[in-house]
């Protein structure tokens, strides 16, 4: 529901959302979300259009959109299912072990390449234009979503040639690590799996 709601509101406000990183990985591996991940990954083309109407539309659906190194969306206390997702008797946590969406900026640059926020591939943040456009589609839980032209190339760049083999998480998720150490500014590909 979180993926669908955010994806649809991005489209409704004139943005171009694309499924990326771990969400794309789950779609390619088995047509669903990766079961052990907390986050959903959506790219957006260019800059976010109509941010305030987007934030308001998401808030009206029970989500909170905020900026913490990148744009993120989480379930707000006003969401109809919040009582089932959160235990009000527990203290606030810094672990971010709750469902949320990471939004990654994807920008076409003058030489035709695409600059993908948080990408750490063989050419840094850049992917060749013909691997990104024209956009294609993947299916997640039976629903179609737009993504990059060559999902396998994207995933190889993001995670390496063995991306189809699930990896056990041995590190703290990137957002948690960045909150616990002030010098942490980037996440590794392993943390995005």
C-alpha positions in Angstrom: 0.0 0.0 0.0 2.8 2.4 0.8 4.5 1.8 -2.5 1.3 2.2 -4.4 0.1 5.3 -2.6 3.4 7.2 -3.0 3.9 6.1 -6.6 0.3 7.2 -7.5 0.7 10.6 -5.7 3.9 11.2 -7.5 2.2 10.7 -10.8 -0.8 12.7 -9.8 1.4 15.7 -9.1 3.1 15.6 -12.4 6.2 13.7 -11.4 7.7 10.6 -13.1 8.3 7.8 -10.6 10.4 4.8 -11.4 11.0 1.7 -9.3 14.7 1.5 -8.3 17.2 -0.2 -6.1 15.8 -2.8 -3.6 12.2 -2.5 -4.9 13.4 -3.2 -8.4 15.5 -6.1 -7.1 12.4 -7.7 -5.5 10.4 -7.2 -8.7 13.1 -8.8 -10.8 13.8 -11.7 -8.4 10.2 -12.7 -7.7 7.7 -10.1 -8.6 7.3 -8.8 -5.1 8.9 -6.7 -2.4 12.0 -8.2 -0.6 10.4 -9.5 2.6 13.2 -8.4 5.0 13.6 -4.8 3.9 11.9 -1.9 5.7 12.1 0.5 2.7 10.6 1.0 -0.7 12.8 2.6 -3.3 11.3 5.0 -5.9 13.3 7.2 -8.3 11.8 10.4 -9.7 12.9 12.1 -12.9 14.4 15.6 -12.6 13.2 17.5 -9.6 10.0 17.0 -7.6 7.2 19.1 -9.0 4.6 20.6 -6.7 6.2 19.4 -3.4 3.6 21.1 -1.2 0.6 19.6 -2.9 2.4 16.2 -2.9 3.2 16.5 0.8 -0.4 17.5 1.5 -1.9 14.6 -0.6 0.4 12.1 1.2 -0.5 13.6 4.6 -4.2 13.3 3.7 -3.6 9.6 3.1 -1.8 9.2 6.4 1.9 9.6 5.4 4.6 12.1 6.3 7.1 13.3 3.7 10.3 14.7 4.9 13.9 15.4 3.8 16.8 13.6 5.5 19.7 13.6 2.9 17.0 12.5 0.4 13.2 12.8 0.3 11.5 10.1 2.4 7.9 9.1 3.2 6.8 7.2 6.3 3.5 6.2 7.8 2.2 9.0 10.0 0.3 8.6 13.3 -2.8 9.7 11.4 -2.7 6.7 9.0 -5.7 4.3 9.5 -3.3 1.4 10.1 -0.9 3.3 12.4 -2.2 1.6 15.5 -1.4 -1.8 14.0 2.1 -0.7 12.9 3.2 1.0 16.1 3.2 0.2 19.7 2.5 3.5 21.5 3.8 2.1 24.8 7.3 1.8 23.4 9.8 4.8 23.3 10.7 6.5 20.1 13.4 4.6 18.2 16.2 5.7 15.9 16.4 2.3 14.1 13.9 3.2 11.3 12.7 -0.4 11.4 9.3 0.7 10.2 8.0 0.9 6.6 9.2 4.0 4.6 9.9 5.1 1.1 13.2 6.5 -0.1 12.9 8.9 -3.1 16.0 9.1 -5.4 16.5 11.9 -7.8 17.3 10.7 -11.4 18.5 13.4 -13.7 19.5 13.2 -17.4 22.7 15.2 -17.9 24.0 17.0 -21.0 26.0 14.1 -22.3 23.0 11.8 -22.3 23.9 9.8 -19.2 21.7 9.7 -16.2 22.8 10.9 -12.7 21.1 8.5 -10.2 21.2 9.7 -6.5 22.8 7.2 -4.2 24.0 5.0 -7.2 27.5 3.7 -6.7 28.2 1.8 -9.9 31.2 1.3 -12.2 30.8 5.0 -13.4 29.9 6.4 -10.0 26.4 7.8 -10.0 26.0 7.8 -13.8 24.3 5.3 -16.1 24.3 5.3 -19.9 21.2 6.9 -21.3 20.2 3.9 -23.4 20.1 1.8 -20.2 17.6 4.2 -18.6 15.4 5.3 -21.5 12.9 4.5 -22.9 11.4 3.4 -19.6 10.1 -0.2 -19.2 7.8 -1.8 -16.6 8.1 -4.4 -13.9 5.4 -6.1 -11.9 5.2 -6.1 -8.1 2.4 -8.2 -6.6 0.6 -8.2 -9.9 0.7 -4.4 -10.4 2.8 -2.8 -13.2 5.2 0.0 -12.4 7.6 2.0 -14.6 11.3 1.5 -14.2 14.5 1.9 -16.1 14.9 0.5 -19.6 17.3 -2.3 -18.6 16.6 -3.4 -15.0 19.3 -6.1 -15.1 22.0 -3.5 -16.0 20.7 -1.2 -13.2 20.8 -4.0 -10.7 24.3 -5.2 -11.8 25.6 -1.6 -11.4 23.9 -1.2 -8.0 24.6 -4.6 -6.5 27.1 -6.5 -8.7 26.7 -9.5 -10.9 25.3 -11.8 -8.2 22.3 -9.6 -7.5 19.9 -12.4 -8.1 21.3 -14.3 -5.1 19.8 -13.0 -1.8 22.4 -11.8 0.7 21.9 -11.9 4.5 22.0 -8.5 6.0 25.0 -8.2 8.3 25.2 -4.4 8.7 23.0 -1.8 10.2 20.7 -0.1 7.6 22.2 3.0 6.1 19.8 5.5 7.7 20.4 4.1 11.2 24.1 4.2 10.7 24.1 7.8 9.5 22.2 8.8 12.7 24.7 7.0 14.9 27.8 8.4 13.3 28.2 11.9 12.2 30.8 11.1 9.6 28.6 8.6 7.6 27.5 10.2 4.4 26.9 7.3 2.0 25.5 3.9 2.1 26.9 0.7 0.5 25.2 -1.4 -2.0 24.9 -4.2 0.5 22.9 -1.9 2.8 20.4 -1.2 -0.1 19.8 -4.9 -0.7 
